[in-house]
Amino acid sequence: MAESSIIGTRIRERRVQQGIRQSELAKRVGISPSYLNLIEHNRRKIGGKILNRLAEVLEVEPSLLAEGAEAALIATLNEAAAGRAAPRAKAEEFAGRFPSWAQLLVDLHTQNAMLEQSVRTLTDRLAHDPHLAASLHDVISTVTAIRSTASILVETKELEPEWQGRFHRNINEESKRLAEGAESLVRYLEAAPDTQAEIKSPQDELHAYLDEKGFHFPALEGDASEAAVEVVLDAAQTIESEAARQLARSVLRQYREDAIRLPLKQVLDAIGRSGLEPGLLAGDLAVDMPTLFRRLAMLPEVEIGPVGLAICDGSGALIFRKPLPEFSMPPVGSACGLWPLYQVLAQSHAPVQALVRQVGRNAQVARALAVSEEVRPAGFDTPALMRAHMLVLPVAGVAQGAARDVGVTCRICPLSGCAARREPSIISGGF
Amino acid sequence: MGKQVLLIEDEPNIIEAIRFILSRDGWDVRTHSNGQDAFEAARARLPDVIILDVMLPGKSGFDILTEIRADPALADTPVLMLTARGQKKDREMAERAGASQYMTKPFSNAEILETVRQMVVP
């Protein structure tokens, strides 16, 4: 997008205007001078955090630097309008003339998407919750006994006293059971909405935690001991469930191993020599791609800029996701079948590199590099376990044409006539 | 001599109610409340009708029904399935497993009586 490629120029102008040297600004913002230089020459896109810090030091509103704010607004407006009978071409005019109404609409649209997500999670929960199913079954059994017994008492003419007494006792017994069952059901349902954690999956919890830490763990750099993983985990307050803790443990253990194989300084030096070029870096550092990908995605953003990563298992489910502003990843389930990530699951020995553009979003181009990895080799009785890694890098000021159009996930994808579609989209008139 | 119905169900008060209703109608009602050996019980009694609950301790009603249908002596015995869930999926599973009739809990006494009567009319 044209707007974002001008950000760098605007930062440079503002810096010169303020009479600050490039190295000084870099130091004050906490990024390397060479990275700032790339930003100023519009060769790196920058994420929210760095932009905000730059704006702070340069004493301007972040939106003045970005001015992509309006573009983002318009893009979201179009997204909200997609599939509905709304005049798409006029989003710009609407946003221009009534910015606060436009913002309101965008906020509502975002909120709507979040609510949809909650509804989906809750529906899943109701359908698959074993405790709920068991309680309901109990209640229905009791009701059945009561109903049958009560109608015998009412409908049977000349019922012998001993039978009568027996059925009365049964009704009494069952109604007690029903009261208890109903009470425990109410307690259970009432308790649920209290804790946000309960509607979150362990995967959600894990990613909220990783996101909060910026996907980087200084305590696990250097030759950290295995005990360091537990120390980091113990301090993780975002993680509540034991399931999420287990997931986080395996991610952090992997992190530690990767950090031992690729020490921080060594990677940063190599990036200094070769740039953010995974192909060159893997040769330079003599390391396999999956390790390099994981390492790159979990380096500090202030050093190398934003790097996205998606990892999926052989079933296609995303088990690790670090999205970029220009490349979203679905919070649940599997992603778009057109992603290079899935291509390498099918052809495991052929790495894939492609420019991709997620339609419907801000439609920015990103560079995706995918490789697969055999986590466990096949045996005669056991299948090989595969895992695919896809690194996503921002692309600065590239010609748009050649990119592959992909989606995020079918439910929210506006791509029409797509052969990879597995379910109708909710935004292209799927209902 | 009344026809025999075998009721395979684990809730004692439901057993009592159904037993009462059917007995009053002239049926010889036998009951069995464990899933594990329900098939053996059916094989030993060879009843005219079987009423089978889906959720049983030890074994699922669907599995028992599959065993019943695979047995030459029981293959043609009418089976009424009872379930606490009215989901379409359960009904389909029951039909596929070979249930003659299907009823969801809670049912009315008249309903169950009428259904069982219908099932043995030639």
Contacts between the chains, C-beta under 8 A, distances in Angstrom:
chain1	res1	chain2	res2	distance
A	136	B	84	7.4
A	137	B	55	6.2
A	137	B	84	4.8
A	137	B	85	7.6
A	140	B	84	4.1
A	140	B	105	5.2
A	140	B	106	6.6
A	141	B	11	5.2
A	141	B	14	6.9
A	141	B	84	6.1
A	141	B	105	6.6
A	143	B	105	7.5
A	143	B	106	4.8
A	144	B	11	7.5
A	144	B	14	5.7
A	144	B	84	7.6
A	144	B	105	4.1
A	144	B	106	4.0
A	144	B	107	6.9
A	145	B	11	6.0
A	145	B	13	3.9
A	145	B	14	4.7
A	145	B	17	6.4
A	146	B	106	8.0
A	147	B	106	4.6
A	147	B	107	7.9
A	147	B	108	7.1
A	148	B	14	6.5
A	148	B	17	3.6
A	148	B	18	6.8
A	148	B	21	7.4
A	148	B	106	7.5
A	148	B	107	7.7
A	148	B	108	8.0
A	148	B	109	5.7
A	149	B	13	6.4
A	149	B	16	7.6
A	149	B	17	5.0
A	151	B	108	6.6
A	151	B	109	5.0
A	152	B	17	6.0
A	152	B	20	5.9
A	152	B	21	6.6
A	152	B	109	6.5
A	155	B	109	7.1
A	156	B	24	7.2
A	163	B	20	7.2
A	166	B	16	7.5
A	167	B	16	7.9
A	167	B	17	7.8
A	167	B	20	7.9
A	170	B	13	4.6
A	170	B	16	6.3
A	170	B	17	7.6
A	173	B	13	6.9
A	174	B	13	5.5
